Amino acid sequence: ALAMYDRALALFGGWIAFSLNVVAILGVAALFYLSLQTAPVIRQALTEGLGIGWCDRLDYKLVARLGQNFSIKALWSPLLIHRASVRHIRNLSYGNAGRYHTLDLYHPKSKPTQAPIFIHLHGGGLRTGSKDNDALPVLYHLARHDWLCISANYRLQPQATFAEQVNDIRQVVAWARRHG
């Protein structure tokens, strides 16, 4: 609408920009639709990871929402991270590699006992990325539902070998066991 108002569509470049925006919007809509098909995969992964009956140990509202269909709230929820009930502690050290051996902790302010622990490792193909950029909606959501969440940095390639990266992850797990 803005392009039409500014008469940008009168130019060839305006049509190209407009077309790319339409393609991007359709792509995002397709990705959102496909993401709604993940409920069975998530349920299977939780059953394999937490065992049969995992749903009985979690908030029933959270479990019920795994099978829900499209909602406007789901579309906008990554942008609406509610933080009031979650405490976020930044840059705790778990090793001796400086900023590459830091983690962030997300937990409910209510401090429940026997909370399950979720460890998040950022994407980036082991070469790029940071604990500060990925999965924030998931981390806050789980923490609001009485999970203890950890998002950790690790050393990146090519400065670190794969074996060193695996060792970094072992150190994160050891830290979680000591302090969880």
C-alpha positions as CSV (number, residue, x, y, z in Angstrom):
1,A,0.0,0.0,0.0
2,L,2.9,2.3,0.8
3,A,4.5,1.6,-2.5
4,M,1.2,2.4,-4.3
5,Y,0.8,5.6,-2.3
6,D,4.3,6.8,-3.1
7,R,3.8,5.8,-6.8
8,A,6.8,3.5,-6.6
9,L,5.0,1.0,-8.7
10,A,5.4,3.3,-11.7
11,L,9.0,2.3,-11.8
12,F,10.4,-1.1,-12.8
13,G,12.5,-1.3,-9.6
14,G,9.3,-0.6,-7.6
15,W,7.6,-3.7,-9.1
16,I,10.7,-5.8,-8.4
17,A,10.7,-4.7,-4.7
18,F,6.9,-5.2,-4.5
19,S,7.2,-8.7,-6.0
20,L,9.9,-9.7,-3.6
21,N,7.8,-8.5,-0.7
22,V,4.8,-10.6,-1.9
23,V,7.1,-13.7,-2.3
24,A,8.5,-13.1,1.2
25,I,5.0,-12.8,2.7
26,L,3.9,-16.0,1.0
27,G,7.1,-17.8,2.2
28,V,6.5,-16.8,5.8
29,A,2.9,-17.9,5.6
30,A,4.0,-21.3,4.1
31,L,6.6,-21.7,6.9
32,F,4.1,-20.8,9.5
33,Y,1.6,-23.4,8.1
34,L,4.3,-26.1,8.0
35,S,5.3,-25.3,11.6
36,L,1.8,-26.1,12.7
37,Q,2.3,-29.7,11.5
38,T,5.1,-30.4,14.0
39,A,2.9,-31.4,17.0
40,P,3.2,-35.2,16.4
41,V,7.0,-34.9,16.0
42,I,7.3,-32.9,19.2
43,R,5.1,-35.4,21.1
44,Q,7.3,-38.3,19.9
45,A,10.5,-36.5,20.9
46,L,9.2,-35.6,24.4
47,T,8.0,-39.2,24.9
48,E,11.5,-40.5,23.8
49,G,13.3,-38.0,26.0
50,L,11.1,-37.8,29.1
51,G,9.4,-41.2,29.0
52,I,5.8,-42.4,28.8
53,G,3.6,-40.2,30.9
54,W,5.6,-37.0,30.5
55,C,2.4,-35.1,29.9
56,D,1.2,-36.0,33.4
57,R,4.2,-34.1,34.9
58,L,3.6,-30.9,32.9
59,D,1.0,-28.1,33.0
60,Y,-2.1,-29.6,31.3
61,K,-2.7,-26.4,29.4
62,L,0.7,-26.6,27.8
63,V,0.2,-30.2,26.8
64,A,-3.2,-29.5,25.3
65,R,-1.9,-26.7,23.1
66,L,0.5,-29.1,21.3
67,G,-2.4,-30.2,19.1
68,Q,-4.0,-26.8,18.6
69,N,-4.4,-25.4,15.1
70,F,-3.7,-21.9,13.9
71,S,-4.3,-18.9,16.1
72,I,-3.3,-15.2,15.8
73,K,-1.7,-15.5,19.2
74,A,0.6,-18.3,17.9
75,L,1.6,-16.1,14.9
76,W,2.5,-13.1,17.1
77,S,3.8,-15.0,20.2
78,P,7.5,-14.9,19.1
79,L,7.3,-11.1,19.3
80,L,5.3,-11.0,22.6
81,I,7.7,-12.6,25.1
82,H,6.2,-12.1,28.6
83,R,9.0,-11.8,31.0
84,A,7.4,-10.8,34.3
85,S,7.4,-14.2,35.9
86,V,10.8,-15.3,34.5
87,R,14.2,-14.4,35.9
88,H,17.0,-14.2,33.3
89,I,20.6,-14.4,34.6
90,R,23.2,-13.6,32.0
91,N,26.7,-14.7,31.3
92,L,27.4,-17.3,33.9
93,S,30.8,-18.9,33.4
94,Y,30.9,-22.7,33.0
95,G,34.5,-23.0,31.8
96,N,37.8,-21.1,31.0
97,A,37.3,-20.0,27.4
98,G,35.9,-16.5,28.2
99,R,32.8,-15.5,26.4
100,Y,32.6,-18.8,24.6
101,H,32.1,-20.6,27.9
102,T,29.2,-18.6,29.2
103,L,25.5,-19.5,29.6
104,D,22.3,-17.7,30.4
105,L,19.9,-19.1,32.9
106,Y,16.1,-18.6,32.6
107,H,13.9,-19.7,35.6
108,P,10.6,-19.0,37.1
109,K,10.7,-16.4,39.9
110,S,8.7,-18.8,42.0
111,K,11.8,-21.2,42.0
112,P,10.0,-24.6,41.9
113,T,11.8,-27.6,43.2
114,Q,12.5,-30.6,41.0
115,A,12.1,-28.5,37.8
116,P,13.0,-30.2,34.5
117,I,16.1,-28.7,32.8
118,F,16.2,-27.7,29.1
119,I,19.6,-27.0,27.6
120,H,19.6,-24.9,24.4
121,L,22.5,-24.8,22.1
122,H,22.4,-22.1,19.4
123,G,22.4,-22.9,15.7
124,G,25.0,-21.7,13.2
125,G,26.5,-25.0,12.0
126,L,29.1,-25.0,14.7
127,R,30.7,-21.9,13.1
128,T,28.5,-19.0,14.0
129,G,25.8,-18.0,16.4
130,S,25.3,-16.9,20.0
131,K,23.2,-17.9,23.0
132,D,21.6,-14.4,22.9
133,N,19.8,-14.8,19.5
134,D,18.1,-18.1,19.2
135,A,15.0,-19.6,20.8
136,L,14.1,-16.8,23.2
137,P,10.4,-17.4,22.9
138,V,10.9,-21.1,23.7
139,L,13.2,-20.3,26.7
140,Y,10.8,-17.8,28.2
141,H,7.8,-20.0,27.5
142,L,9.3,-23.1,29.2
143,A,10.6,-21.0,32.1
144,R,7.1,-19.6,32.6
145,H,5.9,-23.2,32.9
146,D,8.3,-24.1,35.7
147,W,11.3,-25.3,33.6
148,L,14.9,-24.3,34.3
149,C,16.3,-23.3,30.9
150,I,20.0,-22.9,30.0
151,S,21.2,-21.3,26.7
152,A,24.9,-21.7,26.3
153,N,27.7,-20.4,24.1
154,Y,30.4,-22.8,22.9
155,R,33.7,-22.4,21.0
156,L,33.2,-22.1,17.3
157,Q,35.0,-23.7,14.3
158,P,37.6,-23.2,12.8
159,Q,39.2,-22.0,16.0
160,A,37.9,-25.0,17.9
161,T,37.8,-28.6,16.8
162,F,34.7,-30.7,16.9
163,A,36.1,-32.7,19.8
164,E,36.6,-29.4,21.7
165,Q,33.0,-28.4,21.0
166,V,31.7,-31.7,22.3
167,N,33.8,-31.1,25.4
168,D,32.2,-27.7,25.8
169,I,28.7,-29.3,25.7
170,R,29.8,-31.8,28.3
171,Q,30.9,-29.0,30.5
172,V,27.4,-27.3,30.1
173,V,25.7,-30.5,31.2
174,A,28.1,-30.9,34.1
175,W,27.4,-27.3,35.1
176,A,23.7,-28.0,35.0
177,R,24.1,-31.1,37.2
178,R,26.2,-29.2,39.7
179,H,24.0,-26.1,39.9
180,G,20.6,-27.2,38.5
